[in-house]
């Protein structure tokens, strides 16, 4: 019996301890399941608009740059001239009106001017076989480099004016003429380069026909030749006038690639005696007197 009493007491003590523990344990909050929670409102999803697709070109062939033409050696052993072609070489009046030349027995056209100045010397050209544009440099002098010269190369076989060897002395107070190269030569020497620069600096460049230095038949400003792309004009002043007799003018052009074109020549003829001007008619007085008032 003592065993049963003791066992009952132990059970009672154990039950009491459990009740105490249950009283001290905090209440656990009931967590709702995801299924029982209310679903959030759906958000608007941004969908980017696709950019239009550019279709590929029908051909992948692109234009290739024009190959550079180089001079070839001709049968005479000299390089072929592929530079600019002179379309016109001659003179005009000071106002730009044309002066017609006379054919020479040697094939060189002859222009006549009685005073040796007061007219324009005109050079026109177009690109040659190379296809490069005509150069526009009028002056490129270097006393130590005979290769430095203008793109328009003009020389004379007789001195103009006083024949001064000072380069580009075209303005006062030290204004002077142009030295001669006789016989004509475009050799790479300092003497030739200086003479070419002395002449070249007296020219002007014109690139548009309607703003050129010459007049056409309709007396509108236009190039002397319709195929001309570049024009060079020089007004011949008294300080560098042409001498009495015949003077040969030799000219060639150079393009931007350094290629030279063929040489062209003209003759400027200045007669020794100027033509006698025509006498102006004078008014002849009549014998009839003025009426007299009676």
Helices and strands as residue ranges (DSSP letters): H 2-24, E 85-93, E 109-112, E 119-126, E 152-156, H 190-200, E 204-206, G 209-211, E 230-235, G 238-240, E 245-253, E 264-270
